[in-house]
Every structure is written in C-alpha cells, then in structure tokens.
Amino acid sequence: MPDLRGHVTAPNPAAGKPIDPSALANVPRLVTAYFAGKPDPSDPTQRVAFGTSGHRGSSLKNSFNEDHILATTQAICDYRREKGLTGPLFIGIDTHALAEPALASAVEVFAANGVEIMIDAQGGYTPTPVISHAILSYNKGRSTGLADGVVITPSHNPPEDGGYKYNPPHGGPADTDVTGVVEKNANRYIEAGLKGVARMPYDRARKAATTHLHDFITPYVADLGNTVDLALIKSAGVKIGIDPLGGAAVHYWQPIIARYGINASVVNNAVDPTFRFMTADWDGKIRMDCSSPFAMASLIGMRDRFDVAFANDTDADRHGIVTRSNGLMNPNHFLATAIAYLFAHRPQWSKDAAIGKTIVSSSIIDRVAKKLGRKLVETPVGFKWFVDGLGSGGFGFAGEESAGASFLKRDGTVWTTDKDGIILGLLAAEIIAKTGRDPSELFNELTAELGVPYYERIDVAATPKQKNALKALGPEQLNMTELAGDAVRAVRTKAPGNDQPFGGIKVESDAGWFAARPSGTEDVYKIYAESFRGPDHLKKIQGDAQAAIAKVF
C-alpha cells in the first residue's frame, strides 16, 4: 500500500542508509550562531512565527537564536501577567543541540520576571506529553493559581533546528488567540532591540527562589498504568523493542520497564545532538520522523526480534509502530486499529465519548466509527482542536494523520491534552496481550470487513500567488461534479466537525476523496488523497485533483 509520506520527487539515493559523517551538523557552529546571530525583523523568515507547533527555525538562518527566545519568553511572561496565571510553569526540553542554549535564555527571563518555573531535577529531557500531564495534574481541582508550560523542541525536525512552544493551563498546544499575541509582542521586543525584556545572569537565575528542580519522571510513570494495561502486557510476556531515536523519552523507558516489569528492550539509548545513529529520511536529511520508513530503517530491520517494536520522535509526541507481520504501519492504519481496539476494551468510557480526527486523516476511521456506533468529529489540521474534548472526556480518542494521538485513562478521565507517542507505543503491546494478534493483523481484519484504503500525500510545486489562490478557493470556482468517475457528494472548505476553515479544499465521493492545502513553509501545495478501490483509482483521483486545481490557477 502507498506510504503516508508520498512525494512527487523520487527518494534521495541516501534515503534509509546510515548518515555520511560529512553531512552531520556542526554543533559548535550551531551553538555559536545561536548566541552571535541577530535576527533582522524586516526579513519575514527571521521573525518569531508560531505555526501549528510553536516557533521553529535554525540559528544558521537567524530564524532561531537568543534574541528570539529572550523576546518570546518575555512575551509569555506578559501574557501570564495579563491572564493572572500565577501557578508554576513547567519547562521541558528535547535533545536537539539548540535546546540547552534556549533553556538557559528562557530561565534568565522567567527568573527575572519572578515566574515560578519547574525544570528537570536531573538536568535531563522532558517529552511534550509529560509537560501536558504535569500541567493537568497540578491544575486538577484548582480554579486559581493555574500552571502552564513550555517545551523547547522542533519535534522531528533536522538536528540544525530549534523550537519553542507554549502550553496554556488546559495542557495542550496554545491556540492562535494566544500564539498571535505572544508572536506579535515578541517581534515588537526584537524590533526594539530587546528593550523591556527583563533578564538576569544565568547563574543567579538558576539559584533564584522561583527556580525549582522537579521530578517529572516519577509521577508520569506512576500514572501510566491507569491509561495502558501494563499488568496485562507483563503477564502476557509481550516482547517489545523500543527506539527513542535519541529523543526526550530516552530516560523514561528504564523506569517504566522497572516499575511494571514488562519484557521490553531499549535498542538504542544514545543521545547525540548530531543524531549520527539515524538513517537518512526520504530527501537525504536527518529527521527523527518515526512514521518514515527511511528514518525508521534500523528498527524495521529488527522486526523479527520482537512481537512489536516502536519509536518516538524527538519530543515523544508521535509514534511509529513496527509489527512482526508487516513492518512499519502507516500512521492512519494504526489510528484506525487503536480506535477499534480501545472502544471495544474500555468499558468505563462514556457511551457518548467521541472520536476526533483531522480532515486529512483516512476515511477508514470514519468507517470504524460507524461500525462502533460512535460519533466522529472531523477537525482542521492541528492537535489544538482536540484539547477541549480530551480535557472533558468528550473525546475517547483523538488523532491526526501525522502519527500524533492521545486517549483517555481507562476510567474515562483525561490523560493528556497533547499528543503522547509513549502511550500509543505501549497500546500496540496491549493489543497483542489482549487479542493475541499484532496491530497489522487486526487492521487486516478491519479492512476485510470495511474495505482497503489506499492513501498517499504528494507535494506539487506552487508559487506564493497560487498558494494564496488555493487558500481562497471555494466549491463554485472548483466546479467538480465527478471525481475519478464517481459523483461528488461533498466539497468542503470547512471541517464538518466544528465548521472551522482548514485552509484548503476537500472533495469527496463514495469511493474516495482528495484534499488540497498550501504548505506554510515551502513553495508547494499538498494533495492528500484516498481510494477504496485500489492504487489505479487513487492515481485517477490525484490526476483529477491536479487538473481541477490547475484550471483555477
């Protein structure tokens, strides 16, 4: 079946192979550029810009450096003051080279502003879901003095990148009403040469009365058994392989294994900011993308050693599942399998608990939801749309096509409101323990009943003008009545689950669909397409999509 991450261009010859030493990041140069570089606020690429997962960039391009973090941290302090947030702020970092320098910058500003901050007691790394869990645990039962958090991570991005994201008291990714304010004020500080940014020397900031060392590992690990049935995994003796891909979860697995006695092995516990142990992604770059068969080549090669193996990206909010029977699962396939399993084996969940999915996720999820008799809520791309539903228990499960998901505790209460790749990996082991079949085998059973999906995403070159035209495209201009020979039953520019625009257009028939969205960072637009009739029909859908959009351009 086509892989989720299809591309028009052929894979680089280096894809899936060990990295050539000459291609590794120069970490001293990267860190020097972080402190020495100054952004030009008149250059849009050098301004603070919050995407779906915070501000990202590279110090080598002046898009992620000290001024960005100082200004953004002050803007977060201003936001907290305005909203009356006086509880602790939990800070996590991943293993990218720019994470440690950015942490130092952030601590200097938070301390100077008198913000109570919680940083890892061991000076280690903290996954995104652990920060979400810490925020929610602290805020439970409180209406004032609420906690929030930041995670310093560019997710699975290459080693040269850095990232900085903010999670408000609801524990999930900040929405645009928050990030818009933070972004605007951060850029204002940069334009003013950081005038108004409070800061104290790092040594003093670390010793400040408001800076606290916090044990993130113990409470998260202790609560994990309330979400995934780890006792069952232990008793069934499921043999598990785990690759943290050199990311923030690296020091979490041994405490999990020790506490619950599961039969798991960490196949690689190296932390190296060059990520030299990775295999190259589809374009020859290093990318800790656990849903890419190229980046996951090493773990896929070990599939016969384990009943199931899995990996997480660098901040552990995504999952990649490798089964003995079929290798790396397409993310959509595992989402559908996880949904089918969870709603059949979580009797304490509310009968009204819904399923959340993004508008470009596979329609096999729609068919699973219908089979289960569960409400399906289809949203625009971005995990922020699932925060309220997961927080209230209104969503039993929420997931997106890029291998990010979370679900409720076994008693139907909130676990995290951000993506958690750790619980999704362990769920794959629970599925084997409970059913005796691996997730790929369960997915095959689902498709035997519900149909086989053929799903692919391709990138098509587009100018900025064409991308803007696509963003503004409506059903009338597209004027499609047929899709690959079938009658069009819906054309959408808003997600049906919450009536919010998703920045593109989606065309549906009974046998397939496509959605087109402009890229926010590259001169391409993305076509997501799916067929339930086979690969040839999928190609027709993709062809019809490109032809229809070309007419509008």
Steps between C-alpha positions, in 0.01 A plus 500: 500500500624854439683658790351800676794721410490476124689764300508594134881484493677165528672421830858623534756219436610539865146437635486222757878472521743598779597867499823603331718666770549801272125570519486523881412828672790710625377544858758761615415714195130457568529608865732790413248624244225480767683752720676706232225538242249784505169474315400763246136585585445635148563149361181288545710182527684642803195606702332300776228296329279250682382218275289202610775399747664822616790700361762302306817587316877464487772719646688456171218689326445757778152357547560349846749672725544665838302813414203290387489307828558803726225695322254209483553412866433861603186496285386183681567670837289796385221267391505318837483832685209619286308174558581479872692173468698469822558125527823323405619483142633155403792506255608206286775468241587239241843384380555739209825699528319833531275383786756551780599853391134595459422364847771723648356806322146418614603442863676840508180679396252294704708549815533875442119518467448308825331203329502176700661253261541123526798350315615140493675402823759289316576760236346264247239502229122516529255376235213723389231264643674504839471880513129472410451235769681716760286806420174305521604320820587828671185681384258222594245642743642853478335809358772749592880494510501286186811344346609507137814394312745532215679231301825585322485270197466511121343151512645265236677779308868471394780542758570861391154613611362631825141547617307671779135434579258608771231293671243704698320366812287260292823305441477484121650705218416872518237620255551794266326741741797441732785448254394805294546726804829337603637515146403866452655612829815291451563666163439838656773430756740392225427815301574705814838333549360298796414817693249400771625140523583419863801272541749394765832311473454126457677402821276731705192384310572133581541589869191724513234411759249461214708239311416147615637157414216258425473123462304461178564129457347345815143644485465437126629142524287429809182611322576316176340175620169683536499565125655189343455149647865443583419214739343312209802572280726361774294185559476428127879534464474714188852554367543870422775696321526874562704763314479853643685624187733688734210710627349627825343166599842335526517510882134408553508146368716333765282635786190377311654156442616474862172615656270280292727203430425492128720302259640798313842591360623846408692430179679835496545727802754735341456876526704691244401845367628405152261197499774307316326169579199586281448385143425774247140598428345503150689816397837397644462719810505384861149517638379311806171419330369176646238465225761503220618157380834661409564655841376181666712260293706378798201405714315347204806280449453362853130412462556124527662538843183635666126440516468875441746788486443872504678835490422857592611827346730735690241646739312166517163633390492275191516125460620253238381139535701211352325162495656161446240416236519812284779739601431874550129577513359791308396750772140506379482121523616496860260781596209298363619185676552682831150651480336165424686334789458772762127552459449123528721465812435811710164424666532793743511756220181698447265362237503853358880527473576600141787443258701801382684499166647761268340570164795346310507176701385174339130432449557149637461681834154619394405141419635373833304770686181403317557132581549591867196728505717786625479867410785616274624861524707608200713812558758712317865392522658566841471327836370819664153410370490193725605667827155578640354160408786305658494725807128447561492130408283586199759337272604148590771516234635777280764463232647656190642356179858589596517232773397714795222389736387473859217325683330495837604310809328166549247661738400755234681802646760715327856372451657771282364773277808486279622214283661208685713260297596303811148373575433424133808277485404319819143464370638297207641257759169494692318411177723193457463406867121519484425361154800281418533681167723791408353835385573428131303175523211680670507768231477232232191362674347848503564556130365158406169627637518875428712524184869562433610866495770615259628833633782726384618856545684670218657846472445711188702812414309825545590870507401718799229654280362154413512398867291805593254418221466145636439631851212713371356229273129420542272224363361729228842576348609136512173388343556123528205265455702182443810354666673210325171402337283526813248766594634763741293492819671783691743788445626655822713795605399461865541197725160336558574431868526863608426708188848656509691577178796270445692713249426289195231303321376140523300310238327174593330213316374170638818324386768756584600860559775756471592808698736776383676741736784747440819438695580766758877466456573381146398600145274197463145400566416166652247258353373238742302232318338169576322227308315191615522349150875452457823673395386569144188676625715699745714623208182612318387694806842669522492579127149647519603707802804650329308568179215676685737716703714583195190645328449739791866609495 
